[in-house]
């Protein structure tokens, strides 16, 4: 396996990051109005209320400007940002000339605005990591092709090094017995937010195999990241393939959004590792210069150091010093990346040791029943329903329901908003579910309650995928006309009491109608449709370029074949007549 050139690594990282951004925008788009709309679970319009004179002193200034200029409601403004992000990523994927710093900065600010407006449904680690990695890749796009790209690639290495290393360290810092005894995988597969069907199969593995896998996981997260910074090609290849193995296992057994896909893209920067040419003189000189800096910082005299180093340094001082300055600049730049990428990490203990808590919402037309369960798109509910297959996108409501089960309904205002809108049969919120059994107007959902169950994977050979045990009542029974529930939502600015000052104009109404026609499509189908459109555009551009190139080569070949041969010299005038006369004289003789 040969080392890739820096330009090839750069192109792969830029293309990969654009694909991740495309995936992020496309998976979010179908869920916008159900989550952030005027009749959504957490409307974004209250965030735009501001009495400041300058728009830049208010929250979400970009969204406010967009809504004012184009006459859009806040949710449609987020929809427009998603569509623009999809359009810009498609153009940048198709045409390499758009893969520049301004493109990535525009995509960053578009997604950052949605991130800030989304509240509880957007503050996940993969969303924050996507923003962080986009900044790092934007700096890579900023540099012209050439040696300076190596500095930005090292910065990218430190971005995902920090993410992987801190993820491993915090597990051990939590002092959780499951991590230290290598038994975490006995509970991990069934307790992660949205487990997949492969997680069920992995859960059936023998305990000793899961212990070995836990050891490998710790090794990949804590030990291997140090190999990222070693400038030896084969060492970094070992680190690369180890991380690819770890991320692939995470993708197969759990839906972590696009975090693991994003890390896989950034890992490509390891493939451009240069070989380290080690010679004794630069090595010793580096030690001398390092000792000099140490002594200067600690106020020690350096005359002795200079005297000791005269046989090593003085003969190559200029070359070594230039290398030292160059390395120092690169190291300082990389350290800036690392310091910027440091975020607060809280050590948490392994959750789900006793199973995974899940909220089951039930509704009824009459208080006496019958009570029917509300079915979500991805989260466990019906014990006989197969878990989902891995997908790059995910349902944000299902993800947040998992975290809500670890607290109470009073701590999760969005949950009360969900109950209210389900009883109102709000089509935008109902569209976030897999099935709502009360869409028939003759049998409305007049009462709602929620129970807390503890779910466990079944063993191999059983008919169901899950087994569950009732724990406690999560939320008491609420009726449809509960005034306390409505007042609570209004006071917390979750339910809009009046009409927002941001209304849709002609463009906003057009975008809203178009979303109604496509919003019911599942996020993964919507992503595949848009991805196929982008692939077709990219393929057509590639075909056009190569057809043009072949056409030019054919024309060049035809021109070379059709080029006239060198002219044959014609005999001079009168030469023929002289020859004939000479021939007659010979015959007469």
Secondary structure, 3 states (H helix, E strand, C coil): CCCCCHHHHHHHHHHHHHHHHHHHHHHHHCCHHHHHCCCCCCCCHHHHCCCCCCHHHCCCHHHHHHHHHHCCCHHHHHHHHHHHHHHHHHHHHHCHHHCCHHHHHHHHHHHHHHHHHCHHHCCCHHHHHHHHHHHHHHHHHHCCCCCCHHHHHHHHHHHHHHHHHHHHHHHHHCCCHHHHCCCCHHHHHHHCCCEEHHHHHHHCCCHHHHHHHHHHHHHHHHHHHHHHHCCCHHHHHHHHHHHHHHHHHHHHHECCCCHHHHHHHHHHHHHHCCCCCCCHHHHHHHHHHHHHHHHHHCCCCCHHHHHHCCCCCCCCHHHHHHHHHHHHHHHHHHHHHHHHHCCCCCCCCCCCCCCEEEEEEEEECCCCCCCEECECCCCCCCCCCCCECCCCCCCHHHHHHHHHCCCCHHHCHHHHHHHHHHHCCCHHHHCCCCECCCCCHHHCCCEEEEEEEEEEECCCCCCCCEEEEEEEEEEEEEECCCHHHHHHHHHCCCCCCCCCCCCCCHHHHHHHHHHHHHCCCCHHHHHHHHHHHHHHHHHHHHHHHHHHHHHHHHHHHHHHHCCCCCCCCCCCCCHHHHHHHHHHHHHHC
